[in-house]
Amino acid sequence: MPARSSKTLASFGLDRLATPIGIALLVTDADGALRALDWDDYEHRMRELLRLHHGAVNLVDQAAPTDMKTALSAYFAGDLGQLARIEWRIAGTPFQQKVWAALAKIPVGTTMSYGALAAKIEMPKAIRAVGHANGSNPISVVLPCHRLIGADGSLVKYGGGLARKRWLLRHEGVEI
């Protein structure tokens, strides 16, 4: 879905969760669905992605659903399957939606190259576009953009920094 006009003000809740790799910012909607997950040291990037996807956004301090925080804490404690319990909702172009849906299907403990993901969505020449959509993903960790790597196995980029990407992949059992 295209970004809303800046005349419409979206209102979301903002909460914080301590993790082994920093303070996670959790943005949720009125229904309790996750709309963004980023890191406190990348808050500006998160706000920009929210603006691009939703237009003007008002973030108010509000607790994220307990089940969501429990699932995220369990994931960071080693119960890797807990991410599947988190309800999320995301706005983006049809192409971005396609990429993000494919990201959500990359199993824990595995990686995939940008080219392989482009082929998986039946657009093998759209490698750069897949990379751009991946970089526009506002829901870090839950939509596992950290599982995309370069064709040569290199870690390439990660919106939360390569140290976090490396930690997340090792946490999931990926040899780096």
VMD Tcl script that draws the C-alpha trace (Angstrom):
set ca {
  {0.00 0.00 0.00}
  {1.45 3.43 -0.84}
  {2.41 5.87 1.89}
  {-0.40 7.97 3.21}
  {-0.68 11.64 2.54}
  {1.15 13.75 5.08}
  {-2.25 15.35 5.88}
  {-3.26 12.15 7.71}
  {-1.58 11.73 11.06}
  {-0.99 8.12 12.03}
  {-0.69 7.50 15.75}
  {1.34 4.59 17.11}
  {2.59 3.53 20.52}
  {6.31 3.47 21.30}
  {7.86 1.15 23.86}
  {11.39 0.01 24.62}
  {12.81 -3.42 25.36}
  {16.30 -4.18 26.67}
  {18.03 -6.87 24.59}
  {21.58 -8.28 24.57}
  {22.35 -6.05 21.56}
  {20.81 -2.79 22.71}
  {17.51 -1.16 23.47}
  {14.87 -2.17 20.92}
  {12.22 0.38 19.99}
  {8.82 -1.25 19.51}
  {6.17 0.65 17.57}
  {2.65 -0.78 17.73}
  {-0.73 0.21 16.37}
  {-4.08 0.47 18.19}
  {-4.69 -3.25 17.59}
  {-1.34 -4.19 19.20}
  {0.33 -5.21 15.93}
  {4.03 -4.46 15.53}
  {4.62 -1.68 12.98}
  {8.34 -1.10 13.55}
  {11.22 -2.57 15.50}
  {14.53 -0.77 15.46}
  {17.30 0.22 17.85}
  {17.48 3.30 20.04}
  {20.70 4.40 18.35}
  {18.88 4.21 14.98}
  {15.69 5.98 16.08}
  {16.05 8.64 13.39}
  {16.12 5.93 10.69}
  {13.06 4.26 12.21}
  {11.11 7.51 12.26}
  {12.07 8.18 8.63}
  {10.88 4.72 7.55}
  {7.61 5.23 9.42}
  {7.16 8.59 7.67}
  {7.87 7.06 4.26}
  {5.39 4.22 4.84}
  {2.65 6.06 6.75}
  {3.04 9.78 6.18}
  {3.06 11.98 9.27}
  {3.35 9.83 12.39}
  {2.70 10.65 16.02}
  {4.52 8.32 18.44}
  {3.21 8.24 21.99}
  {4.75 6.39 24.91}
  {2.65 3.28 25.27}
  {3.44 -0.23 26.42}
  {3.66 -2.84 23.68}
  {1.50 -5.93 24.25}
  {2.92 -8.18 26.96}
  {2.78 -11.22 24.65}
  {4.94 -9.40 22.10}
  {7.56 -8.38 24.66}
  {7.55 -11.88 26.15}
  {8.07 -13.45 22.69}
  {10.92 -11.07 21.86}
  {12.59 -11.63 25.23}
  {12.27 -15.41 24.74}
  {13.84 -15.12 21.26}
  {16.80 -13.20 22.67}
  {17.09 -15.79 25.47}
  {17.42 -18.58 22.88}
  {13.84 -19.70 22.10}
  {14.23 -18.81 18.44}
  {10.75 -19.92 17.33}
  {9.06 -17.20 19.37}
  {9.26 -14.60 16.58}
  {6.46 -16.42 14.74}
  {4.08 -15.52 17.60}
  {4.40 -11.78 16.96}
  {1.59 -10.15 15.02}
  {2.90 -7.53 12.62}
  {1.42 -5.22 10.04}
  {3.42 -3.27 7.52}
  {2.76 -0.68 4.84}
  {4.74 -0.51 1.64}
  {4.54 -0.83 -2.12}
  {3.30 -4.11 -3.60}
  {6.91 -4.98 -4.48}
  {8.13 -4.23 -0.93}
  {5.26 -6.32 0.46}
  {6.33 -9.22 -1.76}
  {9.95 -8.97 -0.60}
  {8.97 -8.68 3.06}
  {6.60 -11.66 2.82}
  {9.48 -13.69 1.36}
  {11.81 -12.47 4.13}
  {9.34 -13.74 6.72}
  {9.68 -17.23 5.23}
  {13.48 -17.50 5.57}
  {13.91 -20.09 8.34}
  {15.78 -19.34 11.54}
  {19.39 -20.47 11.27}
  {19.64 -19.98 7.52}
  {20.74 -17.18 5.24}
  {19.90 -16.30 1.68}
  {21.56 -14.03 -0.85}
  {19.77 -11.05 -2.32}
  {19.89 -12.79 -5.70}
  {18.34 -15.96 -4.28}
  {15.53 -13.94 -2.75}
  {14.97 -12.13 -6.05}
  {14.73 -15.52 -7.77}
  {12.38 -16.80 -5.06}
  {9.91 -13.98 -5.76}
  {10.27 -14.77 -9.49}
  {12.12 -11.55 -10.30}
  {15.72 -12.78 -10.71}
  {16.97 -9.51 -12.21}
  {15.60 -7.39 -9.36}
  {18.55 -7.95 -7.02}
  {19.14 -4.26 -6.37}
  {15.44 -3.60 -5.89}
  {15.30 -6.48 -3.39}
  {18.22 -4.89 -1.55}
  {16.44 -1.55 -1.47}
  {13.19 -3.11 -0.22}
  {15.15 -5.04 2.40}
  {16.75 -1.80 3.56}
  {13.29 -0.21 3.84}
  {12.00 -2.93 6.16}
  {10.87 -1.17 9.35}
  {10.45 -4.38 11.40}
  {13.96 -5.56 12.22}
  {14.50 -9.06 13.65}
  {10.84 -10.17 13.26}
  {11.02 -9.66 9.48}
  {14.53 -11.12 9.35}
  {16.38 -8.79 7.02}
  {19.54 -9.83 8.90}
  {19.31 -13.23 7.15}
  {20.12 -11.70 3.74}
  {23.79 -11.82 2.80}
  {25.91 -11.10 -0.24}
  {26.32 -13.66 -3.03}
  {29.87 -14.30 -1.78}
  {28.66 -14.99 1.77}
  {29.64 -11.58 3.11}
  {27.40 -9.86 5.64}
  {26.90 -6.73 3.55}
  {24.58 -4.11 5.11}
  {22.22 -4.13 8.09}
  {20.15 -1.15 9.21}
  {21.07 -1.77 12.85}
  {24.79 -2.12 12.14}
  {26.92 -5.11 11.13}
  {27.81 -5.98 14.74}
  {24.11 -6.58 15.47}
  {23.67 -8.56 12.26}
  {26.64 -10.75 13.17}
  {25.23 -11.28 16.70}
  {21.74 -12.16 15.39}
  {23.09 -14.67 12.89}
  {25.36 -16.32 15.46}
  {22.48 -16.35 17.94}
  {20.44 -18.25 15.34}
  {23.27 -20.75 14.81}
  {24.68 -19.43 11.53}
  {28.43 -19.90 11.11}
  {30.02 -16.66 10.02}
}
mol new
graphics top color blue
foreach p $ca { graphics top sphere $p radius 0.5 }
foreach p [lrange $ca 0 end-1] q [lrange $ca 1 end] { graphics top cylinder $p $q radius 0.2 }
display resetview
